[in-house]
């Protein structure tokens, strides 16, 4: 029995009670449940790095707009399935201000978080062309999106992009898409969990393959403008957030209020479908639904069946935040830079204790500091490290669940409190005593 900060016997008992045959494949929610239970039962504070939940206060502009909407009685009225005119207009303007891309207000659709946006996108894309029944994941990525594929009974393929950056990316993607079964390609930018950022040339390459094989690209912008190496965040001024939308019309953008505006609890986001794709008619969709464009099917068939609209008051909140950001009166990027500062400190502590940064380079640059980072420890698999750190009151998820082919963990910076840097050092000092660095 080891000398660990969290009671060893109790920790083993709780982990065993979950009956997980392969701990490294535990879901984010399972890891949260285990760490939270141990925190309660042992009264030992945990350093939570498993779940990507915003750790900053919600934007006041959004809160006030939502309160005002509720006081005006909006809660008694079903929201228009297409979205409130205010949000659609401001979403279109926000996209122009920070992406320098033109998407009509009609094509900006509110969803109950990007999770619903990607689910509806997967579902619709997979019904457009007979035989195109699979989604290609450019990994590593968000584990729950593959769970969505499993729930709807679709198929997927994936590869770890890290060894195929730059000029290699086009041929690697074409290797999959050329088979004719890929309905859509999905990735996040910045990447969850590695935090590298695809370059303009890489996005252009992806777009070229997508156009060649008539494949839709779903770009998850959950961490909008969070490449803190660039001075992003000035409306209608370069540099802009990089996007596939500059190079193809076969795109769907997911723009979430959760991270950029710390508004995760209200489950609000916008799916922006290119003007061309929104108005395109696919014979297979027409056959299934009796007519309609891609956008009409997405909204009036798929979203309507999933939730019959997005929370009314939350739409007013997001519209207000988009408006203030585009007006230049709300500097949302300055607020979220805190995640980058936290990542820098945390990475220094981990590497000072013999850990390695798994995805350490972004092509020819060091990886950016941001919402996530990745770590490994010599001599341990990601699954072993994930399980062992629970005994030290440190919880994170294995890279195995993200589609990575590397050993290690994804760590999130959002829940870190100021006093926990010293606590982390103390815990890792003990970890090193039990597991001397190689």
C-alpha positions as CSV (number, residue, x, y, z in Angstrom):
1,X,0.0,0.0,0.0
2,X,1.4,3.4,-1.0
3,X,1.6,6.6,0.9
4,X,-0.8,8.7,-1.2
5,X,-2.6,12.0,-0.5
6,X,-6.0,10.3,-1.0
7,X,-6.7,7.3,1.2
8,X,-5.3,4.4,-0.9
9,X,-7.8,1.7,0.2
10,X,-10.8,3.9,-0.2
11,X,-9.7,5.1,-3.6
12,X,-9.2,1.6,-4.9
13,X,-12.6,0.6,-3.4
14,X,-14.4,3.4,-5.2
15,X,-12.7,2.9,-8.5
16,X,-13.4,-0.9,-8.4
17,X,-17.1,-0.2,-7.7
18,X,-17.5,1.4,-11.1
19,X,-16.6,-1.9,-12.8
20,X,-14.5,-0.3,-15.5
21,X,-12.6,-3.1,-17.3
22,X,-10.3,-0.6,-19.0
23,X,-9.8,2.5,-16.9
24,X,-8.3,4.4,-19.8
25,X,-11.6,4.3,-21.7
26,X,-13.6,5.8,-18.9
27,X,-15.7,8.7,-20.1
28,X,-15.3,12.2,-18.8
29,X,-18.5,11.9,-16.8
30,X,-17.3,8.7,-15.2
31,X,-14.0,10.3,-14.2
32,X,-15.9,13.3,-12.7
33,X,-18.2,10.9,-10.8
34,X,-15.2,9.0,-9.3
35,X,-13.2,12.0,-8.3
36,X,-16.2,13.8,-6.9
37,X,-17.3,10.8,-4.8
38,X,-13.8,10.5,-3.4
39,X,-13.6,14.2,-2.7
40,X,-16.8,13.9,-0.6
41,X,-16.0,10.6,1.1
42,X,-12.4,11.3,2.0
43,X,-12.8,15.1,2.4
44,X,-9.7,15.5,0.3
45,X,-9.6,18.4,-2.2
46,X,-9.1,17.2,-5.9
47,X,-7.4,19.1,-8.6
48,X,-10.0,18.7,-11.4
49,X,-8.6,18.7,-14.9
50,X,-10.9,16.2,-16.4
51,X,-13.8,18.2,-17.7
52,X,-13.8,21.2,-20.1
53,X,-16.1,23.4,-18.1
54,X,-15.5,27.2,-18.1
55,X,-13.9,28.4,-14.9
56,X,-14.7,32.1,-15.4
57,X,-17.7,34.1,-14.5
58,X,-20.3,34.4,-17.3
59,X,-20.3,37.5,-19.4
60,X,-22.4,40.1,-17.5
61,X,-23.8,41.4,-20.8
62,X,-25.4,38.1,-21.5
63,X,-26.8,37.6,-18.0
64,X,-28.4,41.1,-18.0
65,X,-29.9,40.6,-21.5
66,X,-31.4,37.2,-20.4
67,X,-32.8,38.6,-17.2
68,X,-34.5,41.4,-19.1
69,X,-35.9,38.9,-21.6
70,X,-37.3,36.8,-18.8
71,X,-38.8,39.8,-17.1
72,X,-40.5,40.8,-20.3
73,X,-42.3,37.4,-20.3
74,X,-40.3,35.6,-23.0
75,X,-40.4,32.3,-21.1
76,X,-44.1,31.8,-21.9
77,X,-43.5,31.9,-25.6
78,X,-42.2,29.1,-27.8
79,X,-39.1,30.3,-29.7
80,X,-39.2,30.4,-33.4
81,X,-37.5,27.2,-34.6
82,X,-35.4,29.3,-37.0
83,X,-34.1,31.4,-34.1
84,X,-34.9,34.9,-33.0
85,X,-34.2,37.6,-35.6
86,X,-31.9,39.4,-33.1
87,X,-29.6,36.4,-32.7
88,X,-29.5,35.5,-36.3
89,X,-28.6,39.1,-37.3
90,X,-25.9,39.4,-34.6
91,X,-24.5,36.0,-35.4
92,X,-24.0,37.0,-39.0
93,X,-22.4,40.2,-38.0
94,X,-20.1,38.5,-35.4
95,X,-18.9,36.0,-38.1
96,X,-18.1,38.9,-40.4
97,X,-16.4,40.8,-37.5
98,X,-14.1,38.0,-36.3
99,X,-13.9,35.6,-39.2
100,X,-14.2,38.0,-42.1
101,X,-16.7,35.6,-43.7
102,X,-20.1,36.4,-45.1
103,X,-22.9,34.1,-43.8
104,X,-26.5,35.4,-44.2
105,X,-28.5,35.8,-41.1
106,X,-31.0,33.2,-42.5
107,X,-28.2,30.6,-42.4
108,X,-27.2,31.2,-38.7
109,X,-29.3,28.8,-36.6
110,X,-29.4,28.7,-32.8
111,X,-28.8,25.3,-31.2
112,X,-28.8,24.1,-27.6
113,X,-25.0,24.1,-27.4
114,X,-22.6,22.9,-30.1
115,X,-23.2,19.4,-28.9
116,X,-26.7,19.6,-30.4
117,X,-25.2,21.5,-33.4
118,X,-22.8,18.7,-34.2
119,X,-25.4,16.0,-33.6
120,X,-27.8,17.6,-36.0
121,X,-25.0,18.2,-38.5
122,X,-23.9,14.6,-38.4
123,X,-27.4,13.4,-38.8
124,X,-28.2,15.6,-41.7
125,X,-24.9,15.2,-43.6
126,X,-25.3,11.4,-43.3
127,X,-28.6,11.5,-45.2
128,X,-27.6,13.7,-48.1
129,X,-26.0,11.1,-50.5
130,X,-26.7,7.4,-50.6
131,X,-23.6,5.4,-49.6
132,X,-22.0,8.4,-47.7
133,X,-22.8,7.0,-44.3
134,X,-19.5,7.7,-42.3
135,X,-18.0,10.7,-40.6
136,X,-14.2,11.3,-40.7
137,X,-12.7,12.6,-37.5
138,X,-9.4,14.5,-37.7
139,X,-8.2,13.4,-34.3
140,X,-7.4,13.9,-31.5
141,X,-10.8,15.3,-30.8
142,X,-13.7,15.6,-28.4
143,X,-14.6,12.1,-27.3
144,X,-18.4,12.7,-26.9
145,X,-18.8,13.4,-30.6
146,X,-18.0,9.7,-31.4
147,X,-20.6,8.8,-28.8
148,X,-23.1,10.8,-30.8
149,X,-22.2,8.7,-33.9
150,X,-22.8,5.5,-31.9
151,X,-26.1,6.8,-30.6
152,X,-27.4,7.5,-34.1
153,X,-26.0,4.3,-35.5
154,X,-23.7,5.9,-38.0
155,X,-20.1,4.9,-38.9
156,X,-16.9,6.8,-38.5
157,X,-13.3,6.7,-39.4
158,X,-10.4,8.6,-37.8
159,X,-6.7,9.3,-37.8
160,X,-4.3,11.2,-35.5
161,X,-3.3,14.2,-37.5
162,X,-0.1,15.0,-35.6
163,X,2.1,13.1,-38.0
164,X,0.3,14.4,-41.0
165,X,0.6,18.2,-40.6
166,X,1.5,20.6,-43.3
167,X,1.9,19.3,-46.8
168,X,1.0,15.7,-45.7
169,X,-2.6,16.6,-44.7
170,X,-4.3,16.6,-48.1
171,X,-3.1,13.1,-49.2
172,X,-4.0,11.6,-45.8
173,X,-7.5,13.0,-45.9
174,X,-7.9,12.0,-49.5
175,X,-6.9,8.4,-48.5
176,X,-10.2,8.2,-46.6
177,X,-12.5,10.5,-48.6
178,X,-11.7,9.0,-52.0
179,X,-13.4,5.7,-50.9
180,X,-16.8,7.5,-51.4
181,X,-18.3,6.8,-48.0
182,X,-17.4,10.0,-46.1
183,X,-20.3,12.3,-45.6
184,X,-18.5,14.9,-43.5
185,X,-15.1,15.7,-42.0
186,X,-14.9,17.2,-38.5
187,X,-12.2,18.8,-36.5
188,X,-11.8,21.5,-33.8
189,X,-9.5,24.5,-34.2
190,X,-7.8,25.2,-31.8
191,X,-7.6,21.5,-31.3
192,X,-9.2,19.7,-28.3
193,X,-7.1,18.3,-26.6
194,X,-3.7,18.9,-28.2
195,X,-4.2,22.7,-28.7
196,X,-2.4,23.0,-32.0
197,X,-4.0,25.2,-34.6
198,X,-4.4,24.3,-38.3
199,X,-2.7,26.8,-40.6
200,X,-4.3,28.7,-43.5
201,X,-2.5,26.3,-45.9
202,X,-3.7,23.3,-44.1
203,X,-7.3,24.5,-44.1
204,X,-7.0,25.3,-47.8
205,X,-5.8,21.7,-48.4
206,X,-8.7,20.2,-46.4
207,X,-11.1,22.4,-48.4
208,X,-9.6,21.3,-51.7
209,X,-10.2,17.6,-50.9
210,X,-13.7,18.3,-49.6
211,X,-14.6,20.1,-52.9
212,X,-13.0,17.4,-55.0
213,X,-15.2,14.7,-53.4
214,X,-18.2,16.9,-52.5
215,X,-17.8,16.3,-48.8
216,X,-19.1,18.7,-46.1
217,X,-16.6,20.1,-43.5
218,X,-17.8,20.6,-39.9
219,X,-15.5,23.1,-38.2
220,X,-15.9,23.1,-34.4
221,X,-14.9,26.6,-33.1
222,X,-15.6,25.8,-29.5
223,X,-12.4,27.7,-28.5
224,X,-13.1,30.7,-30.7
225,X,-10.1,33.1,-31.0
226,X,-8.2,31.3,-28.3
227,X,-4.9,31.0,-30.2
228,X,-3.3,33.5,-27.8
229,X,-0.1,33.7,-29.9
230,X,-2.1,36.0,-32.2
231,X,-3.8,39.3,-31.4
232,X,-7.3,38.0,-32.2
233,X,-10.4,39.7,-30.9
234,X,-10.5,43.1,-32.6
235,X,-13.7,43.3,-34.6
236,X,-13.5,43.9,-38.3
237,X,-9.6,43.9,-38.1
238,X,-7.0,41.4,-39.1
239,X,-5.8,39.0,-37.9
240,X,-9.0,37.0,-37.9
241,X,-9.8,33.5,-36.5
242,X,-8.7,31.0,-39.1
243,X,-11.5,29.1,-40.8
244,X,-12.2,26.7,-43.6
245,X,-15.0,29.1,-44.8
246,X,-12.3,31.1,-46.6
247,X,-11.7,28.1,-49.0
248,X,-14.9,26.2,-49.6
249,X,-18.7,26.6,-49.6
250,X,-19.1,23.0,-48.3
251,X,-18.9,24.0,-44.6
252,X,-20.8,24.1,-41.3
253,X,-19.4,26.2,-38.4
254,X,-20.2,25.5,-34.8
255,X,-19.8,28.7,-32.7
256,X,-20.5,28.2,-29.0
257,X,-21.2,30.6,-26.2
258,X,-19.8,28.1,-23.7
259,X,-16.1,28.8,-23.6
260,X,-15.6,32.2,-25.3
261,X,-18.4,33.8,-23.2
262,X,-18.3,31.4,-20.2
263,X,-22.0,30.8,-20.8
264,X,-22.0,27.0,-20.8
265,X,-24.9,26.5,-18.4
266,X,-27.5,28.0,-20.7
267,X,-26.6,25.6,-23.6
268,X,-26.5,28.1,-26.4
269,X,-24.6,28.2,-29.6
270,X,-25.0,28.9,-33.3
271,X,-24.6,26.6,-36.3
272,X,-23.6,28.7,-39.3
273,X,-24.2,26.9,-42.6
274,X,-22.6,28.4,-45.7
275,X,-25.1,30.3,-47.9
276,X,-24.5,27.8,-50.7
277,X,-24.9,24.6,-48.7
278,X,-27.9,26.0,-46.8
279,X,-29.8,26.5,-50.1
280,X,-28.6,23.3,-51.8
281,X,-31.2,20.6,-52.6
282,X,-30.1,17.0,-52.1
283,X,-32.3,14.4,-53.9
284,X,-31.9,11.9,-51.0
285,X,-33.1,14.5,-48.5
286,X,-36.0,15.4,-50.8
287,X,-36.9,11.7,-51.1
288,X,-36.8,11.2,-47.3
289,X,-38.6,14.4,-46.2
290,X,-40.7,15.3,-49.3
291,X,-38.5,18.3,-50.4
292,X,-36.5,21.1,-48.8
293,X,-33.1,22.5,-48.9
294,X,-30.2,21.4,-46.7
295,X,-30.9,24.3,-44.3
296,X,-34.7,23.7,-44.2
297,X,-34.2,20.0,-43.4
298,X,-31.6,20.9,-40.8
299,X,-34.0,23.2,-39.0
300,X,-37.5,22.1,-39.7
301,X,-37.0,18.3,-39.7
302,X,-33.9,17.5,-37.6
303,X,-33.7,20.3,-35.0
304,X,-37.5,20.3,-34.7
305,X,-37.5,16.6,-33.9
306,X,-34.6,17.0,-31.4
307,X,-35.8,19.9,-29.3
308,X,-38.4,22.0,-31.0
309,X,-36.2,25.1,-30.7
310,X,-33.5,26.5,-28.5
311,X,-34.1,28.2,-25.1
312,X,-35.7,31.5,-25.8
313,X,-34.0,33.7,-23.2
314,X,-30.5,32.3,-23.9
315,X,-30.9,33.5,-27.5
316,X,-31.2,37.0,-26.3
317,X,-28.1,36.6,-24.1
318,X,-26.0,35.3,-27.0
319,X,-27.3,38.1,-29.3
320,X,-26.3,40.7,-26.7
321,X,-22.8,39.2,-26.3
322,X,-22.3,39.0,-30.1
323,X,-23.5,42.6,-30.5
324,X,-21.2,44.0,-27.8
325,X,-18.2,42.0,-29.2
326,X,-18.8,43.2,-32.7
327,X,-19.3,46.8,-31.5
328,X,-15.9,46.6,-29.7
329,X,-17.4,47.3,-26.3
330,X,-16.9,43.7,-25.0
331,X,-13.3,42.3,-25.2
332,X,-14.1,38.6,-24.7
333,X,-10.7,37.5,-25.7
334,X,-8.9,39.4,-22.9
335,X,-11.1,37.6,-20.4
336,X,-10.3,34.1,-21.7
337,X,-6.6,34.7,-21.9
338,X,-6.6,33.6,-18.3
339,X,-6.7,30.0,-19.5
340,X,-3.4,30.5,-21.3
341,X,-1.8,31.9,-18.1
342,X,-3.0,28.9,-16.2
343,X,-1.7,26.5,-18.8
344,X,1.8,28.0,-18.7
345,X,2.1,27.6,-14.9
346,X,0.7,24.1,-14.9
347,X,3.0,22.9,-17.7
348,X,6.0,24.2,-15.9
349,X,5.0,22.3,-12.7
350,X,4.4,19.1,-14.6
351,X,7.6,19.2,-16.6
352,X,9.5,20.1,-13.5
353,X,8.4,16.8,-12.0
354,X,9.5,14.6,-14.9
355,X,6.4,14.8,-17.0
356,X,6.5,15.4,-20.8
357,X,4.2,17.5,-23.0
358,X,2.8,14.9,-25.4
359,X,1.8,17.3,-28.2
360,X,4.6,19.8,-27.7
361,X,5.0,21.4,-31.1
362,X,2.6,23.1,-33.5
363,X,4.5,22.5,-36.7
364,X,7.6,24.7,-36.3
365,X,6.3,26.5,-33.2
366,X,5.9,25.5,-29.5
367,X,2.4,24.5,-28.8
368,X,0.2,27.4,-27.6
369,X,-0.9,27.8,-24.0
370,X,-4.7,27.5,-23.7
371,X,-7.7,25.7,-22.4
372,X,-6.1,22.2,-22.7
373,X,-2.7,20.7,-22.7
374,X,-1.4,17.1,-22.8
375,X,1.1,15.3,-20.5
376,X,2.7,11.9,-20.2
377,X,5.1,10.2,-17.7
378,X,7.9,7.9,-18.6
379,X,7.2,4.2,-18.1
380,X,3.4,4.6,-17.8
381,X,0.6,4.2,-20.3
382,X,-2.0,6.9,-20.4
383,X,-4.5,4.5,-18.7
384,X,-2.0,3.7,-15.9
385,X,-1.1,7.4,-15.4
386,X,-4.8,8.4,-15.3
387,X,-5.6,5.8,-12.7
388,X,-2.5,6.4,-10.6
389,X,-3.1,10.2,-10.4
390,X,-6.5,9.6,-8.8
391,X,-4.7,8.4,-5.7
392,X,-2.9,11.8,-5.6
393,X,-6.1,13.8,-6.0
394,X,-5.5,14.7,-9.6
395,X,-8.1,13.8,-12.2
396,X,-7.7,14.0,-16.0
397,X,-8.7,11.8,-19.0
398,X,-6.7,9.5,-21.1
399,X,-5.8,10.5,-24.6
400,X,-7.0,7.1,-25.7
401,X,-10.6,8.4,-25.6
402,X,-9.7,11.3,-27.9
403,X,-8.6,9.2,-30.8
404,X,-4.9,9.9,-30.2
405,X,-2.4,7.2,-30.9
406,X,-0.1,8.6,-28.2
407,X,0.1,7.7,-24.5
408,X,-0.8,10.4,-22.0
409,X,-3.5,12.5,-20.6
410,X,-5.6,15.5,-21.5
411,X,-5.6,18.2,-18.8
412,X,-8.0,21.1,-18.7
413,X,-7.0,24.4,-17.1
414,X,-10.5,25.8,-16.4
415,X,-11.1,24.6,-12.8
416,X,-7.6,25.5,-11.4
417,X,-7.7,27.8,-8.4
418,X,-4.8,30.0,-7.4
419,X,-3.9,28.0,-4.3
420,X,-3.8,24.8,-6.3
421,X,-0.5,25.4,-8.0
422,X,1.3,24.9,-4.7
423,X,-1.0,21.9,-3.9
424,X,-0.2,20.4,-7.3
425,X,3.6,20.7,-6.5
426,X,3.1,19.0,-3.2
427,X,1.1,16.2,-4.7
428,X,3.6,15.6,-7.5
429,X,6.5,15.7,-5.0
430,X,4.9,12.6,-3.4
431,X,4.2,11.1,-6.8
432,X,7.9,11.4,-7.6
433,X,8.8,9.7,-4.4
434,X,6.6,6.7,-5.3
435,X,7.5,6.9,-9.0
436,X,11.1,8.3,-9.3
437,X,11.5,10.1,-12.7
438,X,13.5,8.1,-15.2
